[in-house]
Amino acid sequence: APLVKSGGRLLYVTCSVLPEENTDALATFMHAHAEFAPAPLEGADRLPAHAHGRAVQLTPATTGCDGFFIAALTRA
């Protein structure tokens, strides 16, 4: 996070379906780094995934692949 310049983007990606590694970890990061805000994920609306705000969760049940979580953040 400290290396992201103003206006830069940070992607948070895991190979997990566990909330504590995904939405919970993202919420903890956002609480500690108020200078970051959620950013849109282009094309995410075309994924067979479950949306968590602007983040997406892919699961074996929805995509037939491993579980993945993807979120984009922009630094103010």
All heavy atoms as a GROMACS GRO file, in nm:
protein
  556
    1ALA      N    1   0.081  -0.121   0.000
    1ALA     CA    2   0.000   0.000   0.000
    1ALA      C    3   0.085   0.128   0.000
    1ALA      O    4   0.049   0.223  -0.069
    1ALA     CB    5  -0.096  -0.001   0.118
    2PRO      N    6   0.196   0.134   0.074
    2PRO     CA    7   0.272   0.258   0.077
    2PRO      C    8   0.337   0.292  -0.058
    2PRO      O    9   0.375   0.406  -0.082
    2PRO     CB   10   0.379   0.236   0.183
    2PRO     CG   11   0.362   0.099   0.235
    2PRO     CD   12   0.248   0.035   0.165
    3LEU      N   13   0.350   0.194  -0.145
    3LEU     CA   14   0.415   0.218  -0.275
    3LEU      C   15   0.318   0.262  -0.383
    3LEU      O   16   0.361   0.296  -0.494
    3LEU     CB   17   0.489   0.092  -0.320
    3LEU     CG   18   0.597   0.042  -0.224
    3LEU    CD1   19   0.657  -0.088  -0.275
    3LEU    CD2   20   0.704   0.146  -0.202
    4VAL      N   21   0.188   0.262  -0.355
    4VAL     CA   22   0.088   0.302  -0.453
    4VAL      C   23   0.079   0.454  -0.454
    4VAL      O   24   0.054   0.517  -0.352
    4VAL     CB   25  -0.050   0.240  -0.422
    4VAL    CG1   26  -0.154   0.286  -0.524
    4VAL    CG2   27  -0.041   0.089  -0.419
    5LYS      N   28   0.102   0.514  -0.572
    5LYS     CA   29   0.098   0.661  -0.581
    5LYS      C   30  -0.046   0.711  -0.581
    5LYS      O   31  -0.140   0.634  -0.602
    5LYS     CB   32   0.170   0.708  -0.707
    5LYS     CG   33   0.099   0.672  -0.836
    5LYS     CD   34   0.176   0.724  -0.955
    5LYS     CE   35   0.102   0.689  -1.084
    5LYS     NZ   36   0.164   0.749  -1.199
    6SER      N   37  -0.065   0.837  -0.558
    6SER     CA   38  -0.197   0.898  -0.561
    6SER      C   39  -0.261   0.874  -0.697
    6SER      O   40  -0.198   0.895  -0.801
    6SER     CB   41  -0.184   1.048  -0.534
    6SER     OG   42  -0.310   1.109  -0.535
    7GLY      N   43  -0.384   0.825  -0.696
    7GLY     CA   44  -0.453   0.792  -0.821
    7GLY      C   45  -0.423   0.653  -0.871
    7GLY      O   46  -0.483   0.606  -0.967
    8GLY      N   47  -0.327   0.585  -0.807
    8GLY     CA   48  -0.290   0.450  -0.848
    8GLY      C   49  -0.388   0.345  -0.799
    8GLY      O   50  -0.471   0.371  -0.712
    9ARG      N   51  -0.379   0.228  -0.857
    9ARG     CA   52  -0.470   0.118  -0.822
    9ARG      C   53  -0.395   0.006  -0.752
    9ARG      O   54  -0.280  -0.023  -0.782
    9ARG     CB   55  -0.537   0.064  -0.947
    9ARG     CG   56  -0.634   0.165  -1.006
    9ARG     CD   57  -0.699   0.109  -1.129
    9ARG     NE   58  -0.780  -0.007  -1.093
    9ARG     CZ   59  -0.901  -0.029  -1.138
    9ARG    NH1   60  -0.956   0.054  -1.223
    9ARG    NH2   61  -0.968  -0.136  -1.101
   10LEU      N   62  -0.465  -0.056  -0.660
   10LEU     CA   63  -0.415  -0.172  -0.588
   10LEU      C   64  -0.517  -0.283  -0.607
   10LEU      O   65  -0.636  -0.263  -0.584
   10LEU     CB   66  -0.400  -0.139  -0.439
   10LEU     CG   67  -0.354  -0.250  -0.346
   10LEU    CD1   68  -0.210  -0.289  -0.377
   10LEU    CD2   69  -0.367  -0.206  -0.202
   11LEU      N   70  -0.472  -0.399  -0.653
   11LEU     CA   71  -0.561  -0.514  -0.668
   11LEU      C   72  -0.536  -0.611  -0.554
   11LEU      O   73  -0.421  -0.640  -0.520
   11LEU     CB   74  -0.537  -0.584  -0.801
   11LEU     CG   75  -0.574  -0.507  -0.926
   11LEU    CD1   76  -0.541  -0.587  -1.050
   11LEU    CD2   77  -0.720  -0.468  -0.925
   12TYR      N   78  -0.644  -0.660  -0.496
   12TYR     CA   79  -0.637  -0.762  -0.392
   12TYR      C   80  -0.700  -0.887  -0.451
   12TYR      O   81  -0.818  -0.888  -0.487
   12TYR     CB   82  -0.710  -0.717  -0.266
   12TYR     CG   83  -0.704  -0.819  -0.156
   12TYR    CD1   84  -0.585  -0.844  -0.090
   12TYR    CD2   85  -0.816  -0.892  -0.118
   12TYR    CE1   86  -0.577  -0.938   0.012
   12TYR    CE2   87  -0.809  -0.987  -0.016
   12TYR     CZ   88  -0.690  -1.010   0.047
   12TYR     OH   89  -0.681  -1.103   0.147
   13VAL      N   90  -0.620  -0.992  -0.464
   13VAL     CA   91  -0.666  -1.117  -0.525
   13VAL      C   92  -0.623  -1.234  -0.437
   13VAL      O   93  -0.508  -1.241  -0.396
   13VAL     CB   94  -0.607  -1.134  -0.667
   13VAL    CG1   95  -0.656  -1.262  -0.732
   13VAL    CG2   96  -0.636  -1.013  -0.754
   14THR      N   97  -0.717  -1.322  -0.410
   14THR     CA   98  -0.684  -1.445  -0.338
   14THR      C   99  -0.738  -1.565  -0.416
   14THR      O  100  -0.827  -1.552  -0.498
   14THR     CB  101  -0.745  -1.449  -0.196
   14THR    OG1  102  -0.887  -1.462  -0.205
   14THR    CG2  103  -0.707  -1.327  -0.115
   15CYS      N  104  -0.684  -1.678  -0.384
   15CYS     CA  105  -0.732  -1.806  -0.437
   15CYS      C  106  -0.804  -1.873  -0.321
   15CYS      O  107  -0.758  -1.971  -0.265
   15CYS     CB  108  -0.615  -1.889  -0.488
   15CYS     SG  109  -0.666  -2.045  -0.561
   16SER      N  110  -0.916  -1.814  -0.280
   16SER     CA  111  -0.986  -1.857  -0.160
   16SER      C  112  -1.134  -1.824  -0.170
   16SER      O  113  -1.173  -1.729  -0.239
   16SER     CB  114  -0.927  -1.787  -0.038
   16SER     OG  115  -1.002  -1.815   0.078
   17VAL      N  116  -1.216  -1.898  -0.099
   17VAL     CA  117  -1.358  -1.867  -0.086
   17VAL      C  118  -1.393  -1.828   0.059
   17VAL      O  119  -1.508  -1.805   0.091
   17VAL     CB  120  -1.448  -1.984  -0.132
   17VAL    CG1  121  -1.429  -2.011  -0.279
   17VAL    CG2  122  -1.424  -2.108  -0.050
   18LEU      N  123  -1.292  -1.820   0.145
   18LEU     CA  124  -1.315  -1.793   0.286
   18LEU      C  125  -1.332  -1.643   0.312
   18LEU      O  126  -1.245  -1.563   0.276
   18LEU     CB  127  -1.198  -1.846   0.370
   18LEU     CG  128  -1.171  -1.996   0.359
   18LEU    CD1  129  -1.045  -2.033   0.436
   18LEU    CD2  130  -1.292  -2.075   0.407
   19PRO      N  131  -1.441  -1.603   0.378
   19PRO     CA  132  -1.463  -1.461   0.406
   19PRO      C  133  -1.348  -1.396   0.483
   19PRO      O  134  -1.314  -1.281   0.457
   19PRO     CB  135  -1.592  -1.459   0.488
   19PRO     CG  136  -1.661  -1.586   0.453
   19PRO     CD  137  -1.551  -1.686   0.424
   20GLU      N  138  -1.288  -1.469   0.577
   20GLU     CA  139  -1.180  -1.409   0.656
   20GLU      C  140  -1.056  -1.378   0.571
   20GLU      O  141  -0.975  -1.293   0.609
   20GLU     CB  142  -1.142  -1.495   0.777
   20GLU     CG  143  -1.104  -1.636   0.746
   20GLU     CD  144  -1.219  -1.736   0.747
   20GLU    OE1  145  -1.337  -1.697   0.740
   20GLU    OE2  146  -1.190  -1.856   0.753
   21GLU      N  147  -1.042  -1.442   0.458
   21GLU     CA  148  -0.930  -1.413   0.367
   21GLU      C  149  -0.970  -1.316   0.256
   21GLU      O  150  -0.884  -1.268   0.183
   21GLU     CB  151  -0.878  -1.542   0.305
   21GLU     CG  152  -0.816  -1.636   0.406
   21GLU     CD  153  -0.769  -1.766   0.345
   21GLU    OE1  154  -0.806  -1.798   0.231
   21GLU    OE2  155  -0.693  -1.837   0.413
   22ASN      N  156  -1.099  -1.288   0.245
   22ASN     CA  157  -1.150  -1.206   0.135
   22ASN      C  158  -1.219  -1.080   0.185
   22ASN      O  159  -1.153  -0.979   0.209
   22ASN     CB  160  -1.242  -1.290   0.047
   22ASN     CG  161  -1.168  -1.408  -0.014
   22ASN    OD1  162  -1.050  -1.399  -0.042
   22ASN    ND2  163  -1.237  -1.517  -0.034
   23THR      N  164  -1.350  -1.084   0.202
   23THR     CA  165  -1.423  -0.964   0.241
   23THR      C  166  -1.379  -0.911   0.377
   23THR      O  167  -1.368  -0.789   0.395
   23THR     CB  168  -1.575  -0.989   0.242
   23THR    OG1  169  -1.603  -1.105   0.320
   23THR    CG2  170  -1.628  -1.008   0.101
   24ASP      N  171  -1.352  -1.000   0.472
   24ASP     CA  172  -1.308  -0.955   0.605
   24ASP      C  173  -1.170  -0.889   0.599
   24ASP      O  174  -1.147  -0.784   0.660
   24ASP     CB  175  -1.306  -1.071   0.704
   24ASP     CG  176  -1.444  -1.130   0.731
   24ASP    OD1  177  -1.544  -1.074   0.682
   24ASP    OD2  178  -1.450  -1.234   0.799
   25ALA      N  179  -1.078  -0.951   0.525
   25ALA     CA  180  -0.943  -0.894   0.511
   25ALA      C  181  -0.948  -0.760   0.439
   25ALA      O  182  -0.878  -0.666   0.476
   25ALA     CB  183  -0.851  -0.990   0.435
   26LEU      N  184  -1.034  -0.750   0.337
   26LEU     CA  185  -1.048  -0.624   0.264
   26LEU      C  186  -1.105  -0.515   0.356
   26LEU      O  187  -1.057  -0.401   0.356
   26LEU     CB  188  -1.138  -0.644   0.143
   26LEU     CG  189  -1.155  -0.525   0.050
   26LEU    CD1  190  -1.022  -0.479  -0.009
   26LEU    CD2  191  -1.254  -0.558  -0.061
   27ALA      N  192  -1.204  -0.549   0.436
   27ALA     CA  193  -1.262  -0.453   0.531
   27ALA      C  194  -1.159  -0.406   0.632
   27ALA      O  195  -1.152  -0.287   0.665
   27ALA     CB  196  -1.383  -0.514   0.601
   28THR      N  197  -1.076  -0.498   0.682
   28THR     CA  198  -0.970  -0.462   0.777
   28THR      C  199  -0.871  -0.366   0.711
   28THR      O  200  -0.830  -0.267   0.771
   28THR     CB  201  -0.898  -0.589   0.827
   28THR    OG1  202  -0.993  -0.672   0.894
   28THR    CG2  203  -0.784  -0.555   0.920
   29PHE      N  204  -0.832  -0.396   0.587
   29PHE     CA  205  -0.739  -0.309   0.515
   29PHE      C  206  -0.800  -0.170   0.495
   29PHE      O  207  -0.734  -0.069   0.519
   29PHE     CB  208  -0.704  -0.369   0.378
   29PHE     CG  209  -0.616  -0.279   0.296
   29PHE    CD1  210  -0.478  -0.282   0.312
   29PHE    CD2  211  -0.671  -0.191   0.204
   29PHE    CE1  212  -0.396  -0.198   0.237
   29PHE    CE2  213  -0.590  -0.107   0.130
   29PHE     CZ  214  -0.453  -0.111   0.146
   30MET      N  215  -0.927  -0.166   0.451
   30MET     CA  216  -0.992  -0.037   0.426
   30MET      C  217  -1.003   0.046   0.555
   30MET      O  218  -0.988   0.168   0.551
   30MET     CB  219  -1.132  -0.060   0.367
   30MET     CG  220  -1.133  -0.131   0.233
   30MET     SD  221  -1.077  -0.030   0.098
   30MET     CE  222  -1.203   0.093   0.094
   31HIS      N  223  -1.025  -0.019   0.667
   31HIS     CA  224  -1.034   0.052   0.795
   31HIS      C  225  -0.898   0.113   0.832
   31HIS      O  226  -0.892   0.223   0.885
   31HIS     CB  227  -1.082  -0.044   0.904
   31HIS     CG  228  -1.097   0.021   1.037
   31HIS    ND1  229  -1.199   0.108   1.065
   31HIS    CD2  230  -1.022   0.012   1.150
   31HIS    CE1  231  -1.186   0.152   1.188
   31HIS    NE2  232  -1.080   0.095   1.243
   32ALA      N  233  -0.791   0.043   0.802
   32ALA     CA  234  -0.657   0.090   0.835
   32ALA      C  235  -0.600   0.187   0.733
   32ALA      O  236  -0.504   0.258   0.761
   32ALA     CB  237  -0.562  -0.029   0.849
   33HIS      N  238  -0.658   0.191   0.612
   33HIS     CA  239  -0.605   0.274   0.503
   33HIS      C  240  -0.719   0.354   0.440
   33HIS      O  241  -0.766   0.322   0.330
   33HIS     CB  242  -0.537   0.187   0.397
   33HIS     CG  243  -0.420   0.110   0.449
   33HIS    ND1  244  -0.296   0.166   0.461
   33HIS    CD2  245  -0.411  -0.017   0.497
   33HIS    CE1  246  -0.212   0.076   0.511
   33HIS    NE2  247  -0.281  -0.035   0.534
   34ALA      N  248  -0.761   0.458   0.509
   34ALA     CA  249  -0.873   0.540   0.463
   34ALA      C  250  -0.845   0.610   0.330
   34ALA      O  251  -0.937   0.659   0.265
   34ALA     CB  252  -0.909   0.643   0.570
   35GLU      N  253  -0.718   0.614   0.290
   35GLU     CA  254  -0.684   0.680   0.164
   35GLU      C  255  -0.718   0.595   0.041
   35GLU      O  256  -0.706   0.640  -0.072
   35GLU     CB  257  -0.535   0.719   0.161
   35GLU     CG  258  -0.438   0.602   0.154
   35GLU     CD  259  -0.401   0.537   0.287
   35GLU    OE1  260  -0.475   0.553   0.386
   35GLU    OE2  261  -0.298   0.469   0.291
   36PHE      N  262  -0.763   0.472   0.062
   36PHE     CA  263  -0.803   0.384  -0.047
   36PHE      C  264  -0.955   0.373  -0.053
   36PHE      O  265  -1.022   0.367   0.050
   36PHE     CB  266  -0.743   0.244  -0.029
   36PHE     CG  267  -0.597   0.238  -0.064
   36PHE    CD1  268  -0.500   0.261   0.032
   36PHE    CD2  269  -0.555   0.210  -0.193
   36PHE    CE1  270  -0.365   0.255   0.002
   36PHE    CE2  271  -0.421   0.204  -0.226
   36PHE     CZ  272  -0.326   0.228  -0.128
   37ALA      N  273  -1.007   0.368  -0.175
   37ALA     CA  274  -1.151   0.352  -0.197
   37ALA      C  275  -1.173   0.242  -0.300
   37ALA      O  276  -1.089   0.220  -0.388
   37ALA     CB  277  -1.211   0.483  -0.248
   38PRO      N  278  -1.286   0.172  -0.291
   38PRO     CA  279  -1.315   0.069  -0.390
   38PRO      C  280  -1.319   0.128  -0.530
   38PRO      O  281  -1.363   0.240  -0.550
   38PRO     CB  282  -1.453   0.018  -0.349
   38PRO     CG  283  -1.466   0.054  -0.205
   38PRO     CD  284  -1.388   0.181  -0.188
   39ALA      N  285  -1.272   0.051  -0.626
   39ALA     CA  286  -1.271   0.093  -0.766
   39ALA      C  287  -1.343  -0.014  -0.848
   39ALA      O  288  -1.346  -0.131  -0.810
   39ALA     CB  289  -1.127   0.109  -0.815
   40PRO      N  290  -1.400   0.027  -0.961
   40PRO     CA  291  -1.471  -0.072  -1.043
   40PRO      C  292  -1.377  -0.173  -1.105
   40PRO      O  293  -1.261  -0.144  -1.132
   40PRO     CB  294  -1.539   0.014  -1.151
   40PRO     CG  295  -1.466   0.143  -1.152
   40PRO     CD  296  -1.405   0.162  -1.017
   41LEU      N  297  -1.428  -0.292  -1.125
   41LEU     CA  298  -1.356  -0.398  -1.195
   41LEU      C  299  -1.420  -0.412  -1.332
   41LEU      O  300  -1.531  -0.464  -1.344
   41LEU     CB  301  -1.367  -0.531  -1.119
   41LEU     CG  302  -1.289  -0.541  -0.990
   41LEU    CD1  303  -1.335  -0.662  -0.909
   41LEU    CD2  304  -1.140  -0.552  -1.020
   42GLU      N  305  -1.353  -0.362  -1.433
   42GLU     CA  306  -1.408  -0.366  -1.568
   42GLU      C  307  -1.434  -0.510  -1.612
   42GLU      O  308  -1.348  -0.597  -1.598
   42GLU     CB  309  -1.312  -0.300  -1.666
   42GLU     CG  310  -1.380  -0.199  -1.754
   42GLU     CD  311  -1.282  -0.127  -1.842
   42GLU    OE1  312  -1.218  -0.033  -1.791
   42GLU    OE2  313  -1.269  -0.166  -1.959
   43GLY      N  314  -1.552  -0.537  -1.661
   43GLY     CA  315  -1.587  -0.669  -1.710
   43GLY      C  316  -1.638  -0.763  -1.603
   43GLY      O  317  -1.682  -0.874  -1.635
   44ALA      N  318  -1.634  -0.723  -1.477
   44ALA     CA  319  -1.678  -0.812  -1.369
   44ALA      C  320  -1.825  -0.847  -1.382
   44ALA      O  321  -1.867  -0.955  -1.341
   44ALA     CB  322  -1.651  -0.747  -1.234
   45ASP      N  323  -1.902  -0.759  -1.442
   45ASP     CA  324  -2.046  -0.786  -1.458
   45ASP      C  325  -2.073  -0.902  -1.554
   45ASP      O  326  -2.182  -0.956  -1.557
   45ASP     CB  327  -2.119  -0.660  -1.503
   45ASP     CG  328  -2.065  -0.602  -1.632
   45ASP    OD1  329  -1.946  -0.622  -1.662
   45ASP    OD2  330  -2.142  -0.536  -1.704
   46ARG      N  331  -1.974  -0.940  -1.631
   46ARG     CA  332  -1.990  -1.052  -1.725
   46ARG      C  333  -1.945  -1.186  -1.665
   46ARG      O  334  -1.956  -1.289  -1.730
   46ARG     CB  335  -1.912  -1.023  -1.853
   46ARG     CG  336  -1.967  -0.904  -1.930
   46ARG     CD  337  -1.903  -0.889  -2.066
   46ARG     NE  338  -1.760  -0.873  -2.064
   46ARG     CZ  339  -1.695  -0.756  -2.058
   46ARG    NH1  340  -1.764  -0.644  -2.052
   46ARG    NH2  341  -1.564  -0.752  -2.057
   47LEU      N  342  -1.893  -1.183  -1.543
   47LEU     CA  343  -1.847  -1.306  -1.478
   47LEU      C  344  -1.962  -1.376  -1.407
   47LEU      O  345  -2.047  -1.309  -1.347
   47LEU     CB  346  -1.738  -1.275  -1.376
   47LEU     CG  347  -1.606  -1.223  -1.428
   47LEU    CD1  348  -1.519  -1.177  -1.311
   47LEU    CD2  349  -1.535  -1.330  -1.508
   48PRO      N  350  -1.967  -1.508  -1.410
   48PRO     CA  351  -2.066  -1.580  -1.330
   48PRO      C  352  -2.018  -1.585  -1.186
   48PRO      O  353  -1.971  -1.688  -1.137
   48PRO     CB  354  -2.069  -1.718  -1.396
   48PRO     CG  355  -1.931  -1.735  -1.451
   48PRO     CD  356  -1.884  -1.597  -1.490
   49ALA      N  357  -2.023  -1.473  -1.119
   49ALA     CA  358  -1.964  -1.461  -0.986
   49ALA      C  359  -2.061  -1.392  -0.892
   49ALA      O  360  -2.157  -1.329  -0.934
   49ALA     CB  361  -1.834  -1.382  -0.994
   50HIS      N  362  -2.033  -1.402  -0.765
   50HIS     CA  363  -2.111  -1.333  -0.662
   50HIS      C  364  -2.043  -1.201  -0.632
   50HIS      O  365  -1.924  -1.197  -0.601
   50HIS     CB  366  -2.119  -1.420  -0.536
   50HIS     CG  367  -2.200  -1.358  -0.428
   50HIS    ND1  368  -2.337  -1.345  -0.436
   50HIS    CD2  369  -2.164  -1.304  -0.310
   50HIS    CE1  370  -2.380  -1.286  -0.327
   50HIS    NE2  371  -2.278  -1.261  -0.249
   51ALA      N  372  -2.117  -1.091  -0.642
   51ALA     CA  373  -2.060  -0.959  -0.617
   51ALA      C  374  -2.066  -0.924  -0.469
   51ALA      O  375  -2.164  -0.952  -0.402
   51ALA     CB  376  -2.135  -0.854  -0.698
   52HIS      N  377  -1.958  -0.865  -0.419
   52HIS     CA  378  -1.950  -0.810  -0.284
   52HIS      C  379  -1.918  -0.663  -0.300
   52HIS      O  380  -1.802  -0.624  -0.299
   52HIS     CB  381  -1.837  -0.877  -0.203
   52HIS     CG  382  -1.856  -1.023  -0.180
   52HIS    ND1  383  -1.936  -1.071  -0.079
   52HIS    CD2  384  -1.809  -1.130  -0.245
   52HIS    CE1  385  -1.934  -1.203  -0.082
   52HIS    NE2  386  -1.859  -1.242  -0.182
   53GLY      N  387  -2.020  -0.580  -0.322
   53GLY     CA  388  -1.992  -0.440  -0.354
   53GLY      C  389  -1.924  -0.435  -0.489
   53GLY      O  390  -1.978  -0.484  -0.588
   54ARG      N  391  -1.803  -0.385  -0.493
   54ARG     CA  392  -1.727  -0.381  -0.618
   54ARG      C  393  -1.631  -0.497  -0.633
   54ARG      O  394  -1.560  -0.507  -0.731
   54ARG     CB  395  -1.653  -0.249  -0.629
   54ARG     CG  396  -1.747  -0.132  -0.646
   54ARG     CD  397  -1.672  -0.011  -0.688
   54ARG     NE  398  -1.766   0.095  -0.719
   54ARG     CZ  399  -1.731   0.209  -0.770
   54ARG    NH1  400  -1.606   0.234  -0.796
   54ARG    NH2  401  -1.821   0.301  -0.796
   55ALA      N  402  -1.626  -0.585  -0.535
   55ALA     CA  403  -1.542  -0.704  -0.542
   55ALA      C  404  -1.624  -0.821  -0.593
   55ALA      O  405  -1.746  -0.820  -0.586
   55ALA     CB  406  -1.486  -0.735  -0.403
   56VAL      N  407  -1.555  -0.922  -0.645
   56VAL     CA  408  -1.625  -1.041  -0.692
   56VAL      C  409  -1.564  -1.167  -0.633
   56VAL      O  410  -1.444  -1.173  -0.606
   56VAL     CB  411  -1.627  -1.053  -0.846
   56VAL    CG1  412  -1.705  -0.941  -0.909
   56VAL    CG2  413  -1.487  -1.056  -0.903
   57GLN      N  414  -1.650  -1.264  -0.611
   57GLN     CA  415  -1.609  -1.395  -0.560
   57GLN      C  416  -1.646  -1.499  -0.663
   57GLN      O  417  -1.762  -1.513  -0.699
   57GLN     CB  418  -1.682  -1.425  -0.429
   57GLN     CG  419  -1.655  -1.563  -0.373
   57GLN     CD  420  -1.518  -1.573  -0.311
   57GLN    OE1  421  -1.490  -1.507  -0.212
   57GLN    NE2  422  -1.433  -1.656  -0.366
   58LEU      N  423  -1.546  -1.571  -0.714
   58LEU     CA  424  -1.569  -1.684  -0.804
   58LEU      C  425  -1.559  -1.810  -0.721
   58LEU      O  426  -1.470  -1.823  -0.636
   58LEU     CB  427  -1.466  -1.685  -0.915
   58LEU     CG  428  -1.470  -1.561  -1.006
   58LEU    CD1  429  -1.334  -1.495  -1.009
   58LEU    CD2  430  -1.514  -1.600  -1.144
   59THR      N  431  -1.650  -1.904  -0.744
   59THR     CA  432  -1.648  -2.029  -0.669
   59THR      C  433  -1.659  -2.147  -0.765
   59THR      O  434  -1.705  -2.130  -0.879
   59THR     CB  435  -1.766  -2.037  -0.569
   59THR    OG1  436  -1.888  -2.050  -0.642
   59THR    CG2  437  -1.773  -1.914  -0.479
   60PRO      N  438  -1.621  -2.264  -0.720
   60PRO     CA  439  -1.638  -2.382  -0.806
   60PRO      C  440  -1.784  -2.402  -0.847
   60PRO      O  441  -1.812  -2.445  -0.958
   60PRO     CB  442  -1.589  -2.497  -0.718
   60PRO     CG  443  -1.493  -2.434  -0.623
   60PRO     CD  444  -1.549  -2.297  -0.596
   61ALA      N  445  -1.877  -2.367  -0.760
   61ALA     CA  446  -2.020  -2.383  -0.791
   61ALA      C  447  -2.067  -2.289  -0.901
   61ALA      O  448  -2.154  -2.324  -0.980
   61ALA     CB  449  -2.104  -2.362  -0.666
   62THR      N  450  -2.010  -2.168  -0.907
   62THR     CA  451  -2.056  -2.070  -1.007
   62THR      C  452  -1.975  -2.070  -1.135
   62THR      O  453  -2.025  -2.029  -1.239
   62THR     CB  454  -2.055  -1.927  -0.949
   62THR    OG1  455  -1.922  -1.893  -0.910
   62THR    CG2  456  -2.149  -1.913  -0.831
   63THR      N  457  -1.850  -2.114  -1.127
   63THR     CA  458  -1.764  -2.104  -1.246
   63THR      C  459  -1.700  -2.235  -1.288
   63THR      O  460  -1.644  -2.243  -1.397
   63THR     CB  461  -1.648  -2.003  -1.222
   63THR    OG1  462  -1.566  -2.052  -1.116
   63THR    CG2  463  -1.700  -1.865  -1.190
   64GLY      N  464  -1.703  -2.335  -1.200
   64GLY     CA  465  -1.637  -2.461  -1.231
   64GLY      C  466  -1.486  -2.455  -1.216
   64GLY      O  467  -1.415  -2.549  -1.248
   65CYS      N  468  -1.435  -2.343  -1.166
   65CYS     CA  469  -1.290  -2.328  -1.143
   65CYS      C  470  -1.266  -2.321  -0.993
   65CYS      O  471  -1.358  -2.331  -0.914
   65CYS     CB  472  -1.237  -2.203  -1.214
   65CYS     SG  473  -1.291  -2.049  -1.139
   66ASP      N  474  -1.141  -2.302  -0.956
   66ASP     CA  475  -1.109  -2.283  -0.815
   66ASP      C  476  -1.174  -2.155  -0.764
   66ASP      O  477  -1.220  -2.072  -0.843
   66ASP     CB  478  -0.958  -2.273  -0.796
   66ASP     CG  479  -0.886  -2.405  -0.820
   66ASP    OD1  480  -0.953  -2.510  -0.815
   66ASP    OD2  481  -0.765  -2.402  -0.844
   67GLY      N  482  -1.175  -2.136  -0.634
   67GLY     CA  483  -1.230  -2.014  -0.576
   67GLY      C  484  -1.132  -1.899  -0.587
   67GLY      O  485  -1.011  -1.916  -0.560
   68PHE      N  486  -1.180  -1.784  -0.629
   68PHE     CA  487  -1.100  -1.663  -0.638
   68PHE      C  488  -1.180  -1.544  -0.586
   68PHE      O  489  -1.302  -1.541  -0.600
   68PHE     CB  490  -1.058  -1.633  -0.783
   68PHE     CG  491  -0.959  -1.729  -0.839
   68PHE    CD1  492  -1.001  -1.835  -0.917
   68PHE    CD2  493  -0.823  -1.715  -0.813
   68PHE    CE1  494  -0.910  -1.926  -0.969
   68PHE    CE2  495  -0.731  -1.806  -0.864
   68PHE     CZ  496  -0.776  -1.911  -0.941
   69PHE      N  497  -1.109  -1.447  -0.529
   69PHE     CA  498  -1.170  -1.322  -0.484
   69PHE      C  499  -1.087  -1.210  -0.546
   69PHE      O  500  -0.964  -1.214  -0.543
   69PHE     CB  501  -1.165  -1.312  -0.331
   69PHE     CG  502  -1.222  -1.185  -0.276
   69PHE    CD1  503  -1.358  -1.171  -0.259
   69PHE    CD2  504  -1.139  -1.080  -0.242
   69PHE    CE1  505  -1.412  -1.055  -0.208
   69PHE    CE2  506  -1.191  -0.963  -0.191
   69PHE     CZ  507  -1.327  -0.951  -0.174
   70ILE      N  508  -1.154  -1.110  -0.602
   70ILE     CA  509  -1.086  -1.000  -0.670
   70ILE      C  510  -1.149  -0.868  -0.628
   70ILE      O  511  -1.272  -0.852  -0.634
   70ILE     CB  512  -1.096  -1.014  -0.823
   70ILE    CG1  513  -1.052  -1.152  -0.868
   70ILE    CG2  514  -1.015  -0.903  -0.892
   70ILE    CD1  515  -1.102  -1.190  -1.006
   71ALA      N  516  -1.065  -0.775  -0.586
   71ALA     CA  517  -1.112  -0.640  -0.552
   71ALA      C  518  -1.008  -0.540  -0.600
   71ALA      O  519  -0.888  -0.566  -0.595
   71ALA     CB  520  -1.132  -0.626  -0.401
   72ALA      N  521  -1.055  -0.426  -0.647
   72ALA     CA  522  -0.966  -0.318  -0.691
   72ALA      C  523  -0.989  -0.197  -0.601
   72ALA      O  524  -1.102  -0.167  -0.562
   72ALA     CB  525  -0.993  -0.280  -0.836
   73LEU      N  526  -0.880  -0.130  -0.567
   73LEU     CA  527  -0.885  -0.010  -0.484
   73LEU      C  528  -0.806   0.101  -0.553
   73LEU      O  529  -0.708   0.073  -0.622
   73LEU     CB  530  -0.824  -0.037  -0.347
   73LEU     CG  531  -0.882  -0.154  -0.269
   73LEU    CD1  532  -0.795  -0.185  -0.148
   73LEU    CD2  533  -1.023  -0.124  -0.226
   74THR      N  534  -0.848   0.224  -0.534
   74THR     CA  535  -0.776   0.340  -0.585
   74THR      C  536  -0.730   0.425  -0.469
   74THR      O  537  -0.807   0.448  -0.374
   74THR     CB  538  -0.866   0.424  -0.678
   74THR    OG1  539  -0.910   0.341  -0.785
   74THR    CG2  540  -0.790   0.542  -0.735
   75ARG      N  541  -0.606   0.472  -0.476
   75ARG     CA  542  -0.555   0.560  -0.370
   75ARG      C  543  -0.591   0.704  -0.404
   75ARG      O  544  -0.569   0.750  -0.516
   75ARG     CB  545  -0.405   0.546  -0.358
   75ARG     CG  546  -0.350   0.624  -0.241
   75ARG     CD  547  -0.203   0.603  -0.225
   75ARG     NE  548  -0.167   0.646  -0.091
   75ARG     CZ  549  -0.071   0.595  -0.021
   75ARG    NH1  550   0.003   0.500  -0.071
   75ARG    NH2  551  -0.046   0.640   0.098
   76ALA      N  552  -0.647   0.774  -0.307
   76ALA     CA  553  -0.687   0.916  -0.326
   76ALA      C  554  -0.565   1.004  -0.340
   76ALA      O  555  -0.456   0.968  -0.302
   76ALA     CB  556  -0.772   0.961  -0.209
   0.00000   0.00000   0.00000
